Amino acid sequence: MSERLDHLDGLRGVAAVAVVIFHLMSALTPWLVPEQQPGAHWVAYTPFAVLWNGTFAVSVFFVLSGFVVTNATLRKSDPIWIDVVIRYLRLAIPATASTLAAWSLLSLFPTSATDLAALTGSPWLGWTYQGPIPNPAAAIYNGMAGIFLTGGSFFNNVLWTMRPELLGSILCFAVCAFTRPRSRLAVALGGAVIFIALRRYDYVCFPLGIVLREAWAARRLPSALPISALLLGLLIGSQSGDAARQLGLDWLPEALNPEKKGGLLYPLGAMLVVYGCLRSGLLVTWLSGRAGRFLGAVSFPLYLIHVPLIDTVVAEAYLRANQHALALVCLVAGSLLLMVAIAYAAERWLERPFLGLLGRLRRRLRAIRIGRRDMRGAAG
């Protein structure tokens, strides 16, 4: 199973775009986002709302991580400590670059988010520093350690996902320590049970991704109705906020209520989406095409840079623009183009060289491990 899964990269890129649209709408049109404003416009409770449900898109990220990290780890066969070091650096260094970029932008536009929130009524815009901005050392600490210790960032609020990504990856590494597929499945399912008992439902995505990977690698992943599974997953992912009350489903238990962002609905729906993209030839072809590969390549930089831009540059542009529907559409379209352009530049001139450095570091750590093992053998 050494082939590059371009279609899963493409799916990650599509999910990243959904997160960007979600945050743009949370800032500019919160009345279309049930998470931000109960009793939102009726269209926000239709299946179309999956296009801007960023919380569900993050669940897709996590299921994909469980699948891809497990698959890559089993191909490398490195000891767990090397995998953990590389994974931490893979997350922390780009995150720190984003907090420093956010510090720079917030220093230039220290009250734009507050001013925009007063105009649009967006509660989401409150999740960032305003007024006096902490110093660059605070931004560096936040990216290197704070996001993993506290699980959040007021420099770049999307970085709350870094702690689940790191801990979920460690679960994947632990699973890969077992050579028998049945043992790996047992550990993954045991982890899912623990997460459910702790009510950390977002972490359940990682074991579900591991289960998908094991079934796929064993060529036992069912091929029945992948498009139907995808559509069902998207339907589940379209509902958020107070949708249960609006649709008369508030009798559902907590774990299956869309108002609970960390419930089980999103992990299950995300698993169905990833399954559909694994088994549908049509989706594999589309997601692994030129557009899908491009979105997959820029997905991580796009994810990291879009919130600091929304809180500053986009907010200031909206405050200075005429508040008309056409101006809003042009602003959103222009913002998306700007973000994609910056993400492309970051992927080409920053992320690619950085990944090359991580590859060399991995090889260096392997050489150190082998050298120490040989020394112990010679001493014995």
Contacts in CASP RR format, 6 or more apart in sequence:
PFRMAT RR
TARGET T0000
AUTHOR 0000-0000-0000
METHOD contacts of the structure
MODEL  1
MSERLDHLDGLRGVAAVAVVIFHLMSALTPWLVPEQQPGAHWVAYTPFAV
LWNGTFAVSVFFVLSGFVVTNATLRKSDPIWIDVVIRYLRLAIPATASTL
AAWSLLSLFPTSATDLAALTGSPWLGWTYQGPIPNPAAAIYNGMAGIFLT
GGSFFNNVLWTMRPELLGSILCFAVCAFTRPRSRLAVALGGAVIFIALRR
YDYVCFPLGIVLREAWAARRLPSALPISALLLGLLIGSQSGDAARQLGLD
WLPEALNPEKKGGLLYPLGAMLVVYGCLRSGLLVTWLSGRAGRFLGAVSF
PLYLIHVPLIDTVVAEAYLRANQHALALVCLVAGSLLLMVAIAYAAERWL
ERPFLGLLGRLRRRLRAIRIGRRDMRGAAG
1 71 0 8 1.000
1 74 0 8 1.000
1 75 0 8 1.000
1 216 0 8 1.000
1 217 0 8 1.000
2 75 0 8 1.000
5 68 0 8 1.000
5 71 0 8 1.000
6 287 0 8 1.000
6 288 0 8 1.000
6 289 0 8 1.000
6 292 0 8 1.000
6 293 0 8 1.000
7 277 0 8 1.000
7 278 0 8 1.000
7 283 0 8 1.000
7 284 0 8 1.000
7 285 0 8 1.000
7 286 0 8 1.000
7 287 0 8 1.000
7 288 0 8 1.000
8 64 0 8 1.000
8 67 0 8 1.000
8 68 0 8 1.000
8 274 0 8 1.000
8 277 0 8 1.000
8 278 0 8 1.000
8 287 0 8 1.000
9 287 0 8 1.000
9 288 0 8 1.000
9 292 0 8 1.000
9 293 0 8 1.000
9 295 0 8 1.000
9 296 0 8 1.000
9 297 0 8 1.000
9 299 0 8 1.000
10 287 0 8 1.000
10 288 0 8 1.000
10 292 0 8 1.000
10 293 0 8 1.000
10 295 0 8 1.000
10 296 0 8 1.000
10 299 0 8 1.000
11 60 0 8 1.000
11 64 0 8 1.000
11 273 0 8 1.000
11 274 0 8 1.000
11 277 0 8 1.000
11 287 0 8 1.000
12 60 0 8 1.000
12 61 0 8 1.000
12 64 0 8 1.000
12 295 0 8 1.000
12 296 0 8 1.000
12 299 0 8 1.000
13 292 0 8 1.000
13 295 0 8 1.000
13 296 0 8 1.000
13 298 0 8 1.000
13 299 0 8 1.000
13 302 0 8 1.000
14 287 0 8 1.000
14 292 0 8 1.000
14 295 0 8 1.000
15 57 0 8 1.000
15 58 0 8 1.000
15 60 0 8 1.000
15 61 0 8 1.000
15 64 0 8 1.000
15 299 0 8 1.000
16 57 0 8 1.000
16 295 0 8 1.000
16 296 0 8 1.000
16 298 0 8 1.000
16 299 0 8 1.000
16 300 0 8 1.000
16 302 0 8 1.000
16 303 0 8 1.000
17 295 0 8 1.000
17 302 0 8 1.000
17 336 0 8 1.000
18 50 0 8 1.000
18 51 0 8 1.000
18 52 0 8 1.000
18 53 0 8 1.000
18 54 0 8 1.000
18 56 0 8 1.000
18 57 0 8 1.000
19 54 0 8 1.000
19 57 0 8 1.000
19 58 0 8 1.000
19 158 0 8 1.000
19 303 0 8 1.000
19 306 0 8 1.000
20 302 0 8 1.000
20 303 0 8 1.000
20 306 0 8 1.000
20 336 0 8 1.000
20 339 0 8 1.000
21 51 0 8 1.000
21 52 0 8 1.000
21 54 0 8 1.000
21 336 0 8 1.000
22 33 0 8 1.000
22 52 0 8 1.000
22 53 0 8 1.000
22 54 0 8 1.000
22 55 0 8 1.000
22 57 0 8 1.000
23 54 0 8 1.000
23 124 0 8 1.000
23 158 0 8 1.000
23 306 0 8 1.000
23 307 0 8 1.000
23 310 0 8 1.000
24 310 0 8 1.000
24 314 0 8 1.000
24 332 0 8 1.000
24 335 0 8 1.000
24 336 0 8 1.000
25 32 0 8 1.000
25 33 0 8 1.000
25 52 0 8 1.000
26 33 0 8 1.000
26 35 0 8 1.000
26 36 0 8 1.000
26 122 0 8 1.000
26 124 0 8 1.000
26 125 0 8 1.000
27 113 0 8 1.000
27 116 0 8 1.000
27 120 0 8 1.000
27 122 0 8 1.000
27 124 0 8 1.000
27 125 0 8 1.000
27 310 0 8 1.000
27 311 0 8 1.000
27 314 0 8 1.000
27 315 0 8 1.000
28 116 0 8 1.000
28 120 0 8 1.000
28 122 0 8 1.000
28 314 0 8 1.000
28 318 0 8 1.000
28 328 0 8 1.000
28 331 0 8 1.000
28 332 0 8 1.000
29 120 0 8 1.000
29 328 0 8 1.000
30 36 0 8 1.000
30 37 0 8 1.000
30 40 0 8 1.000
30 120 0 8 1.000
30 121 0 8 1.000
30 122 0 8 1.000
30 123 0 8 1.000
30 124 0 8 1.000
31 37 0 8 1.000
31 40 0 8 1.000
31 41 0 8 1.000
32 40 0 8 1.000
32 41 0 8 1.000
32 43 0 8 1.000
32 44 0 8 1.000
32 52 0 8 1.000
33 40 0 8 1.000
33 44 0 8 1.000
33 52 0 8 1.000
33 124 0 8 1.000
33 240 0 8 1.000
34 40 0 8 1.000
34 44 0 8 1.000
34 45 0 8 1.000
34 49 0 8 1.000
34 240 0 8 1.000
34 241 0 8 1.000
34 242 0 8 1.000
34 243 0 8 1.000
34 246 0 8 1.000
35 55 0 8 1.000
35 240 0 8 1.000
35 241 0 8 1.000
35 261 0 8 1.000
36 122 0 8 1.000
36 123 0 8 1.000
36 124 0 8 1.000
37 123 0 8 1.000
38 241 0 8 1.000
38 242 0 8 1.000
39 242 0 8 1.000
39 246 0 8 1.000
43 49 0 8 1.000
44 240 0 8 1.000
45 239 0 8 1.000
45 243 0 8 1.000
45 246 0 8 1.000
45 247 0 8 1.000
46 238 0 8 1.000
47 234 0 8 1.000
47 235 0 8 1.000
47 238 0 8 1.000
48 238 0 8 1.000
49 238 0 8 1.000
49 239 0 8 1.000
49 240 0 8 1.000
50 56 0 8 1.000
50 234 0 8 1.000
50 235 0 8 1.000
50 237 0 8 1.000
50 238 0 8 1.000
53 237 0 8 1.000
53 238 0 8 1.000
53 240 0 8 1.000
55 240 0 8 1.000
55 261 0 8 1.000
55 262 0 8 1.000
55 266 0 8 1.000
56 236 0 8 1.000
56 237 0 8 1.000
56 238 0 8 1.000
56 240 0 8 1.000
56 266 0 8 1.000
56 269 0 8 1.000
56 270 0 8 1.000
58 161 0 8 1.000
58 202 0 8 1.000
59 202 0 8 1.000
59 205 0 8 1.000
59 266 0 8 1.000
59 267 0 8 1.000
59 269 0 8 1.000
59 270 0 8 1.000
60 270 0 8 1.000
60 273 0 8 1.000
60 274 0 8 1.000
61 161 0 8 1.000
62 161 0 8 1.000
62 164 0 8 1.000
62 165 0 8 1.000
62 168 0 8 1.000
62 202 0 8 1.000
62 203 0 8 1.000
62 205 0 8 1.000
62 206 0 8 1.000
62 267 0 8 1.000
62 270 0 8 1.000
63 205 0 8 1.000
63 206 0 8 1.000
63 208 0 8 1.000
63 209 0 8 1.000
63 212 0 8 1.000
63 267 0 8 1.000
63 270 0 8 1.000
63 271 0 8 1.000
63 273 0 8 1.000
63 274 0 8 1.000
64 209 0 8 1.000
64 274 0 8 1.000
65 165 0 8 1.000
65 168 0 8 1.000
65 169 0 8 1.000
65 172 0 8 1.000
65 205 0 8 1.000
65 206 0 8 1.000
65 209 0 8 1.000
66 168 0 8 1.000
66 169 0 8 1.000
66 172 0 8 1.000
66 205 0 8 1.000
66 206 0 8 1.000
66 207 0 8 1.000
66 208 0 8 1.000
66 209 0 8 1.000
66 210 0 8 1.000
66 213 0 8 1.000
67 209 0 8 1.000
67 210 0 8 1.000
67 212 0 8 1.000
67 213 0 8 1.000
67 216 0 8 1.000
67 274 0 8 1.000
68 213 0 8 1.000
69 87 0 8 1.000
69 168 0 8 1.000
69 169 0 8 1.000
69 172 0 8 1.000
69 173 0 8 1.000
70 172 0 8 1.000
70 175 0 8 1.000
70 176 0 8 1.000
70 184 0 8 1.000
70 209 0 8 1.000
70 210 0 8 1.000
70 213 0 8 1.000
70 214 0 8 1.000
71 213 0 8 1.000
71 217 0 8 1.000
73 83 0 8 1.000
73 172 0 8 1.000
73 173 0 8 1.000
73 176 0 8 1.000
74 176 0 8 1.000
76 83 0 8 1.000
76 362 0 8 1.000
78 362 0 8 1.000
78 365 0 8 1.000
78 366 0 8 1.000
79 369 0 8 1.000
80 170 0 8 1.000
80 173 0 8 1.000
80 174 0 8 1.000
80 177 0 8 1.000
82 362 0 8 1.000
82 365 0 8 1.000
82 366 0 8 1.000
82 369 0 8 1.000
83 169 0 8 1.000
83 173 0 8 1.000
84 169 0 8 1.000
84 170 0 8 1.000
84 173 0 8 1.000
85 365 0 8 1.000
86 358 0 8 1.000
86 359 0 8 1.000
86 361 0 8 1.000
86 362 0 8 1.000
86 365 0 8 1.000
87 166 0 8 1.000
87 169 0 8 1.000
87 170 0 8 1.000
87 173 0 8 1.000
88 166 0 8 1.000
89 358 0 8 1.000
89 361 0 8 1.000
90 358 0 8 1.000
91 162 0 8 1.000
91 165 0 8 1.000
91 166 0 8 1.000
92 143 0 8 1.000
92 144 0 8 1.000
92 145 0 8 1.000
92 147 0 8 1.000
92 148 0 8 1.000
92 162 0 8 1.000
93 354 0 8 1.000
94 300 0 8 1.000
94 301 0 8 1.000
94 304 0 8 1.000
94 351 0 8 1.000
94 354 0 8 1.000
95 143 0 8 1.000
95 144 0 8 1.000
95 147 0 8 1.000
95 156 0 8 1.000
95 159 0 8 1.000
95 162 0 8 1.000
95 304 0 8 1.000
96 139 0 8 1.000
96 140 0 8 1.000
96 142 0 8 1.000
96 143 0 8 1.000
96 144 0 8 1.000
97 304 0 8 1.000
97 350 0 8 1.000
98 143 0 8 1.000
98 155 0 8 1.000
98 156 0 8 1.000
98 159 0 8 1.000
98 304 0 8 1.000
98 305 0 8 1.000
98 308 0 8 1.000
99 139 0 8 1.000
99 140 0 8 1.000
99 142 0 8 1.000
99 143 0 8 1.000
99 153 0 8 1.000
99 155 0 8 1.000
99 156 0 8 1.000
99 159 0 8 1.000
100 136 0 8 1.000
100 139 0 8 1.000
100 140 0 8 1.000
101 305 0 8 1.000
101 308 0 8 1.000
102 128 0 8 1.000
102 139 0 8 1.000
102 155 0 8 1.000
102 156 0 8 1.000
102 307 0 8 1.000
102 308 0 8 1.000
102 311 0 8 1.000
103 133 0 8 1.000
103 134 0 8 1.000
103 136 0 8 1.000
103 138 0 8 1.000
103 139 0 8 1.000
103 155 0 8 1.000
105 308 0 8 1.000
105 309 0 8 1.000
105 311 0 8 1.000
105 312 0 8 1.000
105 313 0 8 1.000
106 128 0 8 1.000
106 129 0 8 1.000
106 130 0 8 1.000
106 133 0 8 1.000
106 155 0 8 1.000
106 308 0 8 1.000
106 311 0 8 1.000
106 312 0 8 1.000
107 133 0 8 1.000
108 312 0 8 1.000
109 311 0 8 1.000
109 312 0 8 1.000
109 313 0 8 1.000
109 315 0 8 1.000
109 316 0 8 1.000
110 130 0 8 1.000
110 131 0 8 1.000
110 132 0 8 1.000
110 133 0 8 1.000
111 130 0 8 1.000
111 131 0 8 1.000
112 311 0 8 1.000
112 312 0 8 1.000
112 315 0 8 1.000
112 316 0 8 1.000
112 319 0 8 1.000
113 125 0 8 1.000
113 126 0 8 1.000
113 128 0 8 1.000
113 130 0 8 1.000
113 311 0 8 1.000
113 312 0 8 1.000
113 315 0 8 1.000
114 125 0 8 1.000
114 126 0 8 1.000
114 130 0 8 1.000
114 131 0 8 1.000
115 315 0 8 1.000
115 319 0 8 1.000
116 122 0 8 1.000
116 125 0 8 1.000
116 315 0 8 1.000
116 318 0 8 1.000
116 319 0 8 1.000
117 123 0 8 1.000
117 125 0 8 1.000
117 126 0 8 1.000
119 318 0 8 1.000
119 319 0 8 1.000
119 323 0 8 1.000
125 311 0 8 1.000
125 315 0 8 1.000
127 154 0 8 1.000
127 157 0 8 1.000
128 154 0 8 1.000
128 155 0 8 1.000
128 157 0 8 1.000
128 307 0 8 1.000
128 311 0 8 1.000
129 154 0 8 1.000
129 155 0 8 1.000
139 155 0 8 1.000
142 153 0 8 1.000
142 155 0 8 1.000
142 159 0 8 1.000
143 153 0 8 1.000
143 155 0 8 1.000
143 159 0 8 1.000
143 162 0 8 1.000
146 152 0 8 1.000
146 153 0 8 1.000
147 153 0 8 1.000
147 159 0 8 1.000
147 160 0 8 1.000
147 162 0 8 1.000
147 163 0 8 1.000
148 162 0 8 1.000
148 163 0 8 1.000
148 166 0 8 1.000
151 159 0 8 1.000
151 160 0 8 1.000
151 162 0 8 1.000
151 163 0 8 1.000
152 159 0 8 1.000
152 160 0 8 1.000
152 163 0 8 1.000
153 159 0 8 1.000
153 160 0 8 1.000
155 308 0 8 1.000
156 304 0 8 1.000
156 307 0 8 1.000
156 308 0 8 1.000
157 307 0 8 1.000
158 303 0 8 1.000
158 304 0 8 1.000
158 306 0 8 1.000
158 307 0 8 1.000
164 202 0 8 1.000
164 203 0 8 1.000
164 206 0 8 1.000
167 203 0 8 1.000
168 203 0 8 1.000
168 206 0 8 1.000
169 206 0 8 1.000
171 188 0 8 1.000
171 191 0 8 1.000
171 206 0 8 1.000
171 207 0 8 1.000
171 210 0 8 1.000
172 206 0 8 1.000
172 210 0 8 1.000
174 187 0 8 1.000
175 184 0 8 1.000
175 187 0 8 1.000
175 188 0 8 1.000
175 210 0 8 1.000
176 184 0 8 1.000
178 184 0 8 1.000
178 187 0 8 1.000
181 214 0 8 1.000
181 217 0 8 1.000
181 218 0 8 1.000
184 210 0 8 1.000
184 214 0 8 1.000
185 210 0 8 1.000
185 211 0 8 1.000
185 214 0 8 1.000
188 207 0 8 1.000
188 210 0 8 1.000
188 211 0 8 1.000
188 214 0 8 1.000
189 207 0 8 1.000
189 211 0 8 1.000
190 207 0 8 1.000
191 207 0 8 1.000
192 204 0 8 1.000
192 207 0 8 1.000
192 208 0 8 1.000
195 201 0 8 1.000
195 203 0 8 1.000
195 204 0 8 1.000
195 207 0 8 1.000
196 204 0 8 1.000
196 255 0 8 1.000
196 264 0 8 1.000
199 255 0 8 1.000
201 255 0 8 1.000
201 260 0 8 1.000
201 262 0 8 1.000
201 263 0 8 1.000
201 264 0 8 1.000
201 266 0 8 1.000
201 267 0 8 1.000
202 261 0 8 1.000
202 262 0 8 1.000
202 263 0 8 1.000
202 266 0 8 1.000
202 267 0 8 1.000
204 264 0 8 1.000
204 267 0 8 1.000
205 266 0 8 1.000
205 267 0 8 1.000
205 270 0 8 1.000
205 271 0 8 1.000
208 267 0 8 1.000
208 268 0 8 1.000
208 270 0 8 1.000
208 271 0 8 1.000
209 271 0 8 1.000
209 274 0 8 1.000
212 221 0 8 1.000
212 271 0 8 1.000
212 274 0 8 1.000
212 275 0 8 1.000
212 278 0 8 1.000
215 221 0 8 1.000
216 278 0 8 1.000
221 275 0 8 1.000
221 278 0 8 1.000
221 279 0 8 1.000
222 279 0 8 1.000
223 279 0 8 1.000
226 275 0 8 1.000
226 276 0 8 1.000
226 277 0 8 1.000
226 278 0 8 1.000
226 279 0 8 1.000
226 280 0 8 1.000
226 281 0 8 1.000
226 283 0 8 1.000
227 276 0 8 1.000
227 280 0 8 1.000
227 282 0 8 1.000
227 283 0 8 1.000
229 272 0 8 1.000
229 273 0 8 1.000
229 275 0 8 1.000
229 276 0 8 1.000
229 279 0 8 1.000
230 272 0 8 1.000
230 273 0 8 1.000
230 275 0 8 1.000
230 276 0 8 1.000
230 277 0 8 1.000
230 280 0 8 1.000
230 283 0 8 1.000
232 269 0 8 1.000
232 272 0 8 1.000
233 268 0 8 1.000
233 269 0 8 1.000
233 270 0 8 1.000
233 272 0 8 1.000
233 273 0 8 1.000
234 273 0 8 1.000
236 265 0 8 1.000
236 266 0 8 1.000
236 268 0 8 1.000
236 269 0 8 1.000
236 272 0 8 1.000
237 258 0 8 1.000
237 265 0 8 1.000
237 266 0 8 1.000
237 269 0 8 1.000
237 270 0 8 1.000
239 247 0 8 1.000
239 258 0 8 1.000
239 265 0 8 1.000
240 258 0 8 1.000
240 259 0 8 1.000
240 261 0 8 1.000
241 258 0 8 1.000
241 259 0 8 1.000
241 261 0 8 1.000
242 259 0 8 1.000
243 249 0 8 1.000
243 258 0 8 1.000
243 259 0 8 1.000
244 250 0 8 1.000
244 252 0 8 1.000
244 257 0 8 1.000
244 258 0 8 1.000
244 259 0 8 1.000
245 259 0 8 1.000
249 257 0 8 1.000
250 257 0 8 1.000
254 260 0 8 1.000
254 263 0 8 1.000
255 263 0 8 1.000
255 264 0 8 1.000
255 265 0 8 1.000
256 263 0 8 1.000
256 264 0 8 1.000
256 265 0 8 1.000
257 263 0 8 1.000
257 265 0 8 1.000
258 265 0 8 1.000
276 283 0 8 1.000
277 283 0 8 1.000
277 284 0 8 1.000
277 287 0 8 1.000
278 284 0 8 1.000
286 292 0 8 1.000
297 347 0 8 1.000
298 340 0 8 1.000
298 343 0 8 1.000
298 344 0 8 1.000
298 346 0 8 1.000
298 347 0 8 1.000
299 343 0 8 1.000
300 347 0 8 1.000
300 351 0 8 1.000
301 342 0 8 1.000
301 343 0 8 1.000
301 344 0 8 1.000
301 346 0 8 1.000
301 347 0 8 1.000
301 350 0 8 1.000
301 351 0 8 1.000
302 339 0 8 1.000
302 340 0 8 1.000
302 343 0 8 1.000
305 339 0 8 1.000
305 342 0 8 1.000
305 343 0 8 1.000
305 346 0 8 1.000
306 339 0 8 1.000
309 335 0 8 1.000
309 338 0 8 1.000
309 339 0 8 1.000
309 342 0 8 1.000
310 335 0 8 1.000
313 338 0 8 1.000
314 331 0 8 1.000
314 335 0 8 1.000
317 331 0 8 1.000
317 335 0 8 1.000
318 328 0 8 1.000
318 331 0 8 1.000
321 327 0 8 1.000
321 331 0 8 1.000
END
